[in-house]
């Protein structure tokens, strides 16, 4: 259309339009959907019928709308599964059971048919992760309703056969229809295979693993999720006990990478033949190819990195199909090439000696650019009066959508532009609305809460400039008597520019200056109980939603707290006036890097922080044996105030620095090398 003539007298304000009509108009004008014209024609026909009825003196046309609730119970169950509608699942399942000869037929009929559609749509990219998990919720609720009837049927069969029904084992796969199982681990005759899922020793993060388990379950795999902080012994023991076809390992913190190598070596030593899948935020295809695969990879049992939940079905199905050899051959060739490139890159890359890197450190002129003023409040402060409402404005919603694997395309990347994305916008908006509803319930019910501790102390560079000495007070500083020391790591990989080789200690002034350092540990409590509640209700969707929101709450708490330190408790930026968007873009002075992350990749430094903050005693936030924070929704950080402080990545380091670092920390070299394994530029013994 090039031009249109309208009667301005008859025009309505957009706010006056019926939402359905407004959407249809916008879709048509902006050509958003392929069926925009058909939708508008249907609406105009309804409008015409209504106007004709009014002209004849009658009331508005009452249109009898057809509904999926008019379907027979079998079709209603299929529809509910595909659309993730759990509201009517119990009565519909009961109606379907009444029509079936056996309760198992309901699972293998409408429930399986619906889940097959879900799996096909997800595999084709026509259904997104939140929708799949809603479908899983319907499936779980339906099967949970049917299980007591199936158990009763099995016990009666045992009685009829002269067996003792008390010998009935509810966990035996053979109880109902052979050893195979349906989606989400329930009995059937058509299971695709069994998968064991575990978060490795010392790691407490499981949201990604939970998502993968649901996605695999929706595609008819039996999933044994044995939880978090699983030792190598437990993983291998359970894999044997359940006779699984595939083993999946998950982890978020960098020590988990080394633990995965340990598991792979032990699997090889003990003759395991199951394919090994590697996943989690800290993992990568390169680490899997270089560090894990050489210890386990064969044509029979490859070790494969899985990027995210949406890839898990393709990987597992390929490994358990007739196409396995072809698939594994391709992966093997790719990993061999990656290893060759990695080691060739090490040969081509140059590293400064540790002494040379120290000479080219960042040299701040602390006379021209002095340290931040003395904090308004030194020592420890427990933060237990910050509410969830206080931190909601500081939430960064981008990682939330990443958790759910919803990604907009340019120019609609990121929140809130993702809502405009043609492919995922609609589902992203539904997901966000669901999150807002649960968020409001959590705030109303006070089912989650925030607590943390802040510390601010006098600090100076150590004599050699590589570490930061912490003092109890000014008297201790003057006496040169540090309470403890935070050890730092320095960049060593050669740079093509004249940029300095950074260490966090560079941002702290040497002795003779009154400098300070801040730190905090914060957590969101209550998520575990809420997760247990949703799990008991067979509600994976809200279970994962609760975990995702707990992560957002604690990250927002950290942002809120860092701002409070800058403008109040430390007060070095009391005139700061940044909105939430600018805060998330780090448009302020100072940084808050965390131990275990790129600026200081050594997780063992958390032990020093925990002792200094008395974090466990004052807040209840604990550390696992691999220094993973517990609860999982926890954040810790060191706070540097100097305007020249900056985030950076240490990258790979040489043995000369590792020797020095181990000596300064009083660690045995072999133990230190294990903790620093992901960043070593050499192969440790």
FENNOR-V169969 format. One record per residue. N is the residue number from 0. SS is DSSP state (h for helix, s for strand, l for the rest). PHI is phi as a letter, one per 30 degrees, with the letter a starting at -180 (none if undefined). NEAR is the number of other ideal C-beta (glycine too) atoms within 12 Angstrom. Layout:
<<N:SS:PHI:NEAR> <N:SS:PHI:NEAR>>
This chain:
<<0:l:none:8> <1:l:c:4> <2:l:a:5> <3:l:b:8> <4:l:c:8> <5:l:b:9> <6:l:c:8> <7:h:e:7> <8:h:d:6> <9:h:c:8> <10:l:d:11> <11:l:c:15> <12:l:d:7> <13:h:e:14> <14:h:d:8> <15:h:d:11> <16:l:d:16> <17:l:d:16> <18:h:e:13> <19:h:d:16> <20:h:d:21> <21:h:d:19> <22:h:d:21> <23:h:d:27> <24:h:d:22> <25:h:d:20> <26:h:d:23> <27:h:d:24> <28:h:d:17> <29:l:c:13> <30:l:h:14> <31:l:d:22> <32:l:b:20> <33:l:d:11> <34:l:c:15> <35:h:e:20> <36:h:d:19> <37:h:d:15> <38:h:d:22> <39:h:d:25> <40:h:d:15> <41:h:d:19> <42:h:d:27> <43:h:d:18> <44:h:d:16> <45:h:d:23> <46:h:d:21> <47:h:d:15> <48:h:d:19> <49:h:d:20> <50:h:d:15> <51:h:d:15> <52:h:d:17> <53:h:d:14> <54:h:d:13> <55:l:d:12> <56:l:j:7> <57:l:d:13> <58:l:d:10> <59:l:d:15> <60:l:d:19> <61:l:c:11> <62:l:c:14> <63:l:d:7> <64:l:d:10> <65:l:d:8> <66:l:b:12> <67:h:d:21> <68:h:d:19> <69:h:d:12> <70:l:d:19> <71:l:d:17> <72:h:e:30> <73:h:d:28> <74:h:d:23> <75:h:d:34> <76:h:d:47> <77:h:e:33> <78:h:d:30> <79:h:d:38> <80:h:d:48> <81:h:d:32> <82:h:c:26> <83:l:i:39> <84:l:c:27> <85:l:c:32> <86:l:d:18> <87:l:c:26> <88:h:d:40> <89:h:d:25> <90:h:d:20> <91:h:d:36> <92:h:d:40> <93:h:d:23> <94:h:d:24> <95:h:d:39> <96:h:d:33> <97:h:d:19> <98:h:d:21> <99:l:c:25> <100:l:d:13> <101:l:b:24> <102:h:d:34> <103:h:d:33> <104:h:d:29> <105:h:d:41> <106:h:d:44> <107:h:d:35> <108:h:c:31> <109:h:d:37> <110:h:d:50> <111:h:d:37> <112:h:d:29> <113:h:d:41> <114:h:d:45> <115:h:d:27> <116:h:d:30> <117:h:e:42> <118:h:d:37> <119:h:d:21> <120:h:d:25> <121:h:d:35> <122:h:d:22> <123:l:d:14> <124:l:i:18> <125:l:c:17> <126:l:b:33> <127:l:c:35> <128:h:e:43> <129:h:e:40> <130:h:d:37> <131:h:d:49> <132:h:d:46> <133:h:d:39> <134:h:d:45> <135:h:d:50> <136:h:d:40> <137:h:d:44> <138:h:d:51> <139:h:d:42> <140:h:d:37> <141:h:d:46> <142:h:d:40> <143:h:d:29> <144:h:d:30> <145:h:d:40> <146:h:e:29> <147:h:e:17> <148:h:d:28> <149:h:d:32> <150:h:d:25> <151:h:d:20> <152:h:d:27> <153:h:d:29> <154:h:d:23> <155:h:d:16> <156:h:d:18> <157:h:d:19> <158:h:d:16> <159:h:d:11> <160:l:c:12> <161:l:i:9> <162:l:c:14> <163:l:d:11> <164:h:d:20> <165:h:d:10> <166:h:d:15> <167:l:d:22> <168:l:c:16> <169:l:d:19> <170:l:c:15> <171:l:d:17> <172:l:e:26> <173:h:d:17> <174:h:d:28> <175:h:c:36> <176:h:a:25> <177:l:i:18> <178:l:d:21> <179:l:d:29> <180:s:b:38> <181:s:d:42> <182:h:e:44> <183:h:i:43> <184:h:i:37> <185:s:c:42> <186:s:d:39> <187:l:a:36> <188:l:c:21> <189:l:b:27> <190:l:d:33> <191:l:d:32> <192:s:l:34> <193:s:c:33> <194:s:b:48> <195:s:c:44> <196:s:b:47> <197:s:a:45> <198:s:d:44> <199:s:d:50> <200:l:e:32> <201:l:i:35> <202:l:c:43> <203:l:c:38> <204:l:d:37> <205:l:b:41> <206:h:d:41> <207:h:d:43> <208:h:d:45> <209:h:d:40> <210:h:d:42> <211:h:d:46> <212:h:d:44> <213:h:d:49> <214:h:d:49> <215:h:d:50> <216:h:d:45> <217:h:d:49> <218:l:c:43> <219:l:i:40> <220:s:c:43> <221:s:d:36> <222:s:c:43> <223:s:c:36> <224:s:c:35> <225:l:c:31> <226:l:j:25> <227:l:c:38> <228:l:h:32> <229:s:d:38> <230:l:d:25> <231:h:e:30> <232:h:d:19> <233:h:d:24> <234:h:d:40> <235:h:d:31> <236:h:d:21> <237:h:d:25> <238:h:d:36> <239:h:d:21> <240:h:e:16> <241:h:c:30> <242:l:h:22> <243:l:d:39> <244:l:c:33> <245:s:b:43> <246:s:c:47> <247:s:c:51> <248:s:c:52> <249:s:b:49> <250:l:a:44> <251:l:c:39> <252:l:d:45> <253:l:d:41> <254:h:e:38> <255:h:d:46> <256:h:d:43> <257:h:d:37> <258:h:d:42> <259:h:d:49> <260:h:d:34> <261:h:e:32> <262:h:d:42> <263:h:d:39> <264:h:d:23> <265:h:d:28> <266:h:d:34> <267:h:d:25> <268:h:d:14> <269:l:c:20> <270:l:i:15> <271:l:d:31> <272:l:b:22> <273:l:d:38> <274:s:e:41> <275:s:c:49> <276:s:c:49> <277:s:b:50> <278:s:a:50> <279:l:k:42> <280:l:d:28> <281:l:d:34> <282:l:d:42> <283:l:a:24> <284:h:d:27> <285:h:d:23> <286:h:d:32> <287:h:d:39> <288:h:d:32> <289:h:d:34> <290:h:c:36> <291:h:c:41> <292:h:e:37> <293:h:e:25> <294:h:c:27> <295:l:b:37> <296:l:d:33> <297:l:b:25> <298:l:d:19> <299:l:d:20> <300:l:b:30> <301:l:d:42> <302:s:c:44> <303:s:b:40> <304:s:d:37> <305:l:c:39> <306:l:d:22> <307:l:a:27> <308:h:d:42> <309:h:d:32> <310:h:d:28> <311:h:d:42> <312:h:d:40> <313:h:d:28> <314:h:d:41> <315:h:d:44> <316:h:d:27> <317:h:d:28> <318:h:d:37> <319:l:c:29> <320:l:c:19> <321:l:d:10> <322:l:d:15> <323:h:e:27> <324:h:e:17> <325:h:d:15> <326:h:d:24> <327:h:d:27> <328:h:e:18> <329:h:d:19> <330:h:d:34> <331:h:d:26> <332:h:d:19> <333:h:d:23> <334:h:d:31> <335:h:d:20> <336:h:d:18> <337:h:d:27> <338:h:d:25> <339:h:d:16> <340:h:d:19> <341:h:d:27> <342:h:d:20> <343:h:d:13> <344:h:d:17> <345:h:d:20> <346:h:d:13> <347:h:d:12> <348:l:c:20> <349:l:c:18> <350:s:b:29> <351:l:d:27> <352:l:d:21> <353:h:e:30> <354:h:d:20> <355:h:d:20> <356:h:d:35> <357:h:d:29> <358:h:d:15> <359:l:c:24> <360:l:d:29> <361:l:d:31> <362:l:c:22> <363:l:d:28> <364:l:d:14> <365:l:d:25> <366:l:d:12> <367:l:d:11> <368:l:b:20> <369:l:d:20> <370:l:d:35> <371:l:d:35> <372:l:d:20> <373:l:e:25> <374:l:e:34> <375:l:d:22> <376:l:b:21> <377:l:d:28> <378:s:i:26> <379:s:c:27> <380:s:b:33> <381:s:d:26> <382:s:c:36> <383:l:b:19> <384:l:c:15> <385:l:c:32> <386:l:c:23> <387:h:d:35> <388:h:d:22> <389:h:d:22> <390:h:c:37> <391:h:e:28> <392:l:d:21> <393:l:c:31> <394:l:d:35> <395:l:c:31> <396:l:d:35> <397:h:d:25> <398:h:d:24> <399:h:d:36> <400:h:d:35> <401:h:d:29> <402:h:e:34> <403:l:c:43> <404:l:h:35> <405:l:c:40> <406:l:b:28> <407:l:d:28> <408:l:c:16> <409:l:e:11> <410:l:c:11> <411:l:c:22> <412:l:d:21> <413:l:i:26> <414:l:d:32> <415:l:c:20> <416:h:d:21> <417:h:e:33> <418:h:d:25> <419:h:c:23> <420:l:d:26> <421:l:d:20> <422:l:d:21> <423:l:c:33> <424:h:e:27> <425:h:d:24> <426:h:d:31> <427:h:d:37> <428:h:d:26> <429:h:d:25> <430:h:d:38> <431:h:d:31> <432:h:d:17> <433:h:d:30> <434:h:d:36> <435:h:d:21> <436:h:d:18> <437:h:d:35> <438:h:e:32> <439:h:d:17> <440:h:d:22> <441:h:d:36> <442:h:d:23> <443:h:d:14> <444:h:d:17> <445:l:h:16> <446:l:d:28> <447:l:b:37> <448:s:b:34> <449:s:c:44> <450:s:a:33> <451:s:a:43> <452:s:b:34> <453:s:c:46> <454:s:b:44> <455:s:b:40> <456:s:b:41> <457:s:e:35> <458:s:a:47> <459:s:b:35> <460:s:d:37> <461:l:d:29> <462:l:e:17> <463:l:d:24> <464:l:i:32> <465:l:c:34> <466:s:b:35> <467:s:b:45> <468:s:d:37> <469:s:c:38> <470:s:c:32> <471:l:d:23> <472:l:a:21> <473:h:d:19> <474:h:d:12> <475:h:d:20> <476:h:d:28> <477:h:d:16> <478:l:d:15> <479:l:i:17> <480:l:c:18> <481:l:d:28> <482:l:d:25> <483:s:a:28> <484:s:b:32> <485:s:c:44> <486:s:d:40> <487:l:b:45> <488:l:b:47> <489:l:c:45> <490:l:d:37> <491:l:b:37> <492:s:d:27> <493:l:d:22> <494:l:c:20> <495:l:d:8> <496:l:c:8> <497:l:c:9> <498:l:d:16> <499:l:d:23> <500:l:c:38> <501:l:d:38> <502:l:b:42> <503:h:e:46> <504:h:d:40> <505:h:d:37> <506:h:d:46> <507:l:c:42> <508:l:d:35> <509:l:d:29> <510:l:e:24> <511:l:j:16> <512:l:c:24> <513:l:c:26> <514:s:c:40> <515:s:b:42> <516:s:b:50> <517:s:c:51> <518:s:a:48> <519:s:a:46> <520:s:b:47> <521:s:b:46> <522:s:a:42> <523:s:c:42> <524:s:c:30> <525:l:j:29> <526:h:d:39> <527:h:e:25> <528:h:d:21> <529:h:d:35> <530:h:d:31> <531:h:d:17> <532:h:d:21> <533:h:d:31> <534:h:d:28> <535:h:d:16> <536:l:c:21> <537:l:h:31> <538:l:c:31> <539:h:d:42> <540:h:d:40> <541:h:d:37> <542:h:d:36> <543:h:d:43> <544:h:d:39> <545:h:d:40> <546:h:d:43> <547:h:d:44> <548:h:d:45> <549:h:d:44> <550:h:d:39> <551:h:d:43> <552:h:d:47> <553:h:d:45> <554:h:d:37> <555:h:d:37> <556:h:d:46> <557:h:d:41> <558:h:d:36> <559:h:d:38> <560:h:d:42> <561:h:d:45> <562:h:d:39> <563:h:d:35> <564:h:d:43> <565:h:d:38> <566:h:c:25> <567:h:b:23> <568:h:d:30> <569:l:c:40> <570:l:i:24> <571:l:d:33> <572:l:b:27> <573:l:d:19> <574:l:c:12> <575:l:e:22> <576:l:b:13> <577:l:c:21> <578:l:d:14> <579:h:d:20> <580:h:d:19> <581:h:d:15> <582:h:d:30> <583:h:d:26> <584:l:c:14> <585:l:h:21> <586:l:c:17> <587:l:b:28> <588:l:d:30> <589:l:j:33> <590:s:b:32> <591:l:b:41> <592:l:d:39> <593:l:c:34> <594:l:e:39> <595:l:j:41> <596:s:c:31> <597:l:e:25> <598:l:d:34> <599:s:a:45> <600:l:d:39> <601:l:c:45> <602:l:d:39> <603:l:d:34> <604:h:d:40> <605:h:d:42> <606:h:d:29> <607:h:d:36> <608:h:d:42> <609:h:d:33> <610:h:d:24> <611:h:d:38> <612:h:d:38> <613:l:h:21> <614:h:d:36> <615:h:d:23> <616:h:d:16> <617:h:c:27> <618:h:b:37> <619:l:i:26> <620:l:d:38> <621:s:c:25> <622:s:c:36> <623:l:d:34> <624:l:d:23> <625:l:c:37> <626:l:i:35> <627:l:d:37> <628:s:d:42> <629:s:b:33> <630:l:d:38> <631:l:d:35> <632:l:d:40> <633:s:b:44> <634:s:b:40> <635:s:b:47> <636:s:a:40> <637:s:c:46> <638:s:c:45> <639:s:c:45> <640:l:c:38> <641:l:d:36> <642:l:d:21> <643:l:d:26> <644:l:d:36> <645:l:a:25> <646:l:d:21> <647:l:a:30> <648:l:c:23> <649:l:d:36> <650:l:i:29> <651:l:d:30> <652:s:b:38> <653:l:c:34> <654:h:d:25> <655:h:d:24> <656:h:d:41> <657:h:d:38> <658:h:e:24> <659:h:d:31> <660:h:d:39> <661:h:d:27> <662:h:d:19> <663:h:d:29> <664:h:d:28> <665:l:i:14> <666:l:c:23> <667:l:d:14> <668:h:e:23> <669:h:d:15> <670:h:d:20> <671:h:d:31> <672:h:d:28> <673:h:d:28> <674:h:d:40> <675:l:c:40> <676:h:e:34> <677:h:d:37> <678:h:c:39> <679:s:d:36> <680:l:c:32> <681:l:b:22> <682:l:d:14> <683:l:d:22> <684:l:d:10>>
